[in-house]
Amino acid sequence: MANIVAIVGRPNVGKSTLFNRLIERRDAIMDDESGVTRDRHYGFAEWIGKGFTVIDTGGYVHGSEDVFEEAIRNQVMKALKEATVILFMTDCIDGLTDLDKDFANVVRTVNKPVLVVGNKADTTEKMQNSVEFYELGLGEIYPISSANGSGTGDLLDEVVKHFHDDAENTEEDLPKFAIMGRPNVGKSSLVNVLTGVDRSIVTDIAGTTRDSINTRYQMFGKDFLLIDTAGVRKKAKVKEDIEFYSVIRAIRSLQNSDVSIVMIDAQNGLESQDINLISLAIKYRKGIVLMVNKWDLIEKDQNTADKFKKKIEERLGTSSYIPIIFTSVLTKQRVFKALETAINVYQDRKKKIPTSKLNDILLKEIERFKPPAYKGKHVKIKYITQLPIKTPTFAFFCNFPKYIKNPYARYLENRIRENFGFSGVPIKLVFREK
């Protein structure tokens, strides 16, 4: 059972700043606009050798009519129920407010250990102001400054006293699947369908997920992390600072993942921004699955899928090794097939081909279609091996490596894929002199 620490409180008390300090990364989006953190945001933290998950939540506002405020309230309640320890954040500058009192009543309903954190206590005077929070009747007050870190050590010493001793948190080694795509393509809905939980806030307003959200998941006997990312728009449409950070976050999620599930809208087809996303995944040498969502909305006959697939493959060009799955998250059509494909891509990305097998098969292919002569020089490939690095890389040893040009390199790559698979996995070929 994992230890979970939920940071909760009204808007603008510094929850995301504390979250960033605990996980030692600038991970949550911070902005002066109230209510920037909309979804629960998970991170991994450690204190005196004990690992735990931290949840950063949106600011809780009671009684608001705003669609996001209502969704945030629901998310906060879920975070409270998931938590081992609750950090109830207040603000020593503003002092005790009616919102704090309302929220204290909500926190009491879950019967969990609650530590009241008086944030922004970066002077002696402000620390003294924190005593008014005793009025909440929730026990000891911990004055801190999440901006400079003062007081956080004492707070964490108390937090770990409430942990389950048998808990373990080994997320770092799990396969990570990033769910990427343009806004409103159905990324959060996919996570919600797979987990059976409204894990991310889903509304019909494009771009609801501003941060990247991690969800641990088990399927087909495998344990992995799903990363639901913010939608990536064209730069010209990225106007708000917040959205700019979201794009960076989505790209960072891609960098931190093993496989990128790129979702596209069947009604729009493969757009230039989708191509950019796929190119980026190839650049970082991540596994890739192309998931065509909202397929239920397309009028079709028996040839529609084949025509659609051929059109996409033409646009992908040399990247047509990427598997394409037609799905509908709404009707759950082929959703699990897409995830099974992602697992297969992950396993292919880790695959190692024995050197003897590589040479037995590929040297025959090379003999059948030899490298073209260049400037009167005949290129002879003598030996092939897969390099012992994380992503599939093959070294071809030959007499004139610089004379092997792109078309022949593509021929060799195609022969590798034909004989050994590597579906959805970018592979690299290097040519060395021998």
CORGINOR-V54343 format. One record per backbone hydrogen bond with DSSP energy under -0.5 kcal/mol. NH is the residue of the N-H (numbers start at 1). CO is the residue of the C=O. E is the energy in kcal/mol with one decimal. If there is no record, write none. Layout:
NH_CO_E, NH_CO_E
This chain:
4_2_-0.5, 5_53_-3.0, 6_4_-0.5, 6_85_-2.2, 7_55_-3.0, 8_6_-0.7, 8_87_-2.7, 13_10_-0.7, 18_14_-1.9, 19_15_-2.5, 20_16_-2.5, 21_17_-1.9, 22_18_-2.6, 23_19_-2.3, 24_20_-0.8, 25_20_-1.4, 27_25_-1.8, 36_33_-0.8, 38_36_-1.0, 41_56_-1.8, 43_54_-1.7, 45_52_-2.9, 46_22_-0.5, 47_50_-2.0, 50_47_-2.3, 51_49_-0.6, 52_45_-2.6, 53_3_-2.8, 54_43_-2.8, 55_5_-3.0, 56_41_-2.6, 56_54_-0.5, 57_7_-1.3, 60_9_-2.1, 61_59_-0.5, 64_61_-0.6, 70_66_-2.1, 71_67_-1.9, 72_68_-3.1, 73_69_-2.2, 74_70_-1.9, 75_71_-2.3, 76_72_-2.9, 77_73_-2.1, 78_74_-1.8, 79_75_-2.4, 80_76_-2.6, 81_77_-2.0, 82_78_-1.8, 83_79_-1.5, 84_4_-3.6, 85_4_-1.9, 86_113_-2.8, 87_6_-3.2, 88_86_-0.8, 88_115_-2.3, 89_8_-3.0, 89_87_-0.9, 90_117_-3.0, 92_90_-0.5, 92_119_-2.9, 95_91_-2.4, 101_97_-1.8, 102_98_-2.6, 103_99_-2.6, 104_100_-2.3, 105_101_-1.4, 106_102_-1.2, 107_103_-2.6, 108_104_-1.8, 109_105_-0.6, 109_106_-1.1, 110_107_-1.4, 111_108_-0.8, 113_84_-0.6, 115_86_-2.9, 116_114_-0.5, 116_140_-1.1, 117_88_-2.8, 117_115_-0.6, 118_116_-0.6, 118_142_-1.5, 119_90_-2.4, 119_117_-1.1, 121_144_-2.7, 122_120_-1.3, 127_123_-2.3, 128_124_-2.1, 129_125_-1.4, 130_126_-0.8, 130_127_-0.9, 131_128_-1.4, 132_129_-1.6, 133_130_-1.9, 134_131_-1.8, 135_132_-1.4, 136_133_-1.7, 137_134_-2.0, 142_116_-2.9, 143_141_-0.6, 144_118_-2.5, 145_150_-2.3, 149_145_-2.6, 152_149_-1.7, 155_151_-1.7, 156_152_-2.6, 157_153_-2.2, 158_154_-1.5, 159_155_-2.2, 160_156_-2.4, 161_157_-0.5, 161_158_-0.7, 162_159_-1.8, 163_160_-1.3, 167_164_-1.2, 173_170_-1.2, 174_171_-1.4, 175_223_-0.7, 177_175_-0.5, 177_225_-3.0, 178_176_-0.6, 178_259_-2.5, 179_227_-3.6, 180_178_-0.8, 180_261_-2.5, 182_263_-0.6, 185_182_-1.1, 190_186_-1.8, 191_187_-1.8, 192_188_-2.4, 193_189_-2.3, 194_190_-2.5, 195_191_-2.5, 196_192_-1.5, 197_192_-0.6, 199_197_-2.4, 203_201_-0.5, 206_204_-0.6, 208_205_-0.6, 210_208_-1.0, 213_228_-3.0, 215_226_-2.6, 217_224_-3.0, 219_222_-2.4, 222_219_-2.6, 224_217_-2.9, 225_175_-3.1, 226_215_-3.3, 227_177_-3.3, 228_213_-3.0, 228_226_-0.7, 229_179_-1.6, 229_227_-0.7, 231_209_-0.5, 232_181_-1.9, 233_231_-0.7, 237_234_-1.5, 238_235_-1.4, 239_237_-1.4, 244_240_-1.8, 245_241_-2.2, 246_242_-1.9, 247_243_-2.0, 248_244_-1.8, 249_245_-2.6, 250_246_-2.6, 251_247_-2.3, 252_248_-2.6, 253_249_-2.5, 254_250_-2.0, 255_251_-2.2, 256_252_-2.1, 257_253_-0.6, 257_254_-1.0, 258_176_-3.2, 259_176_-1.9, 260_287_-3.6, 261_178_-3.1, 261_259_-0.6, 262_260_-0.9, 262_289_-2.6, 263_180_-2.8, 263_261_-0.7, 264_291_-2.5, 266_264_-0.6, 266_293_-2.7, 268_265_-1.3, 269_265_-2.0, 271_269_-0.8, 274_271_-0.6, 275_271_-2.0, 276_272_-2.2, 277_273_-1.9, 278_274_-2.5, 279_275_-2.8, 280_276_-2.1, 281_277_-2.2, 282_278_-2.3, 283_279_-2.4, 284_280_-2.2, 285_282_-1.0, 286_281_-2.8, 287_258_-2.7, 288_424_-2.7, 289_260_-2.2, 290_323_-2.7, 291_262_-2.9, 291_289_-0.7, 292_290_-0.7, 292_325_-2.8, 293_264_-2.8, 293_291_-1.0, 295_327_-2.5, 297_294_-1.6, 298_295_-1.4, 304_301_-1.1, 307_303_-2.5, 308_304_-2.7, 309_305_-2.8, 310_306_-2.4, 311_307_-2.2, 312_308_-2.1, 313_309_-2.7, 314_310_-2.1, 315_311_-1.6, 316_312_-2.3, 317_313_-1.5, 319_316_-1.9, 320_317_-1.3, 322_319_-1.5, 323_288_-0.6, 325_290_-2.7, 327_292_-3.3, 327_325_-0.6, 328_333_-1.8, 332_328_-0.9, 333_328_-1.4, 335_332_-0.8, 338_334_-1.6, 339_335_-1.4, 340_336_-2.5, 341_337_-2.3, 342_338_-1.9, 343_339_-2.1, 344_340_-2.1, 345_341_-2.4, 346_342_-2.4, 347_343_-2.3, 348_344_-2.3, 349_345_-2.2, 350_346_-0.9, 351_348_-0.9, 358_354_-2.3, 359_355_-2.5, 360_356_-2.4, 361_357_-2.1, 362_358_-2.9, 363_359_-1.6, 365_361_-1.5, 366_362_-2.6, 367_363_-2.0, 368_364_-2.0, 369_365_-1.6, 374_377_-2.3, 377_374_-2.0, 379_377_-0.6, 381_379_-0.5, 382_380_-0.5, 382_397_-2.8, 383_397_-1.3, 385_395_-2.0, 387_385_-0.5, 387_393_-2.7, 389_387_-2.2, 394_428_-2.9, 395_385_-3.2, 396_394_-0.5, 396_430_-3.0, 397_383_-3.0, 397_395_-0.6, 398_396_-0.5, 398_432_-3.0, 399_380_-1.1, 403_400_-1.7, 404_401_-1.5, 405_403_-0.7, 408_405_-0.6, 409_405_-2.1, 410_406_-2.6, 411_407_-1.7, 412_408_-2.3, 413_409_-2.4, 414_410_-2.7, 415_411_-1.9, 416_412_-2.1, 417_413_-2.4, 418_414_-2.5, 419_415_-1.9, 420_416_-2.8, 421_417_-1.9, 422_420_-0.7, 424_321_-1.8, 425_422_-1.8, 426_286_-0.6, 426_424_-0.5, 428_392_-2.2, 430_394_-2.9, 432_396_-2.6, 432_430_-0.5, 434_398_-2.3
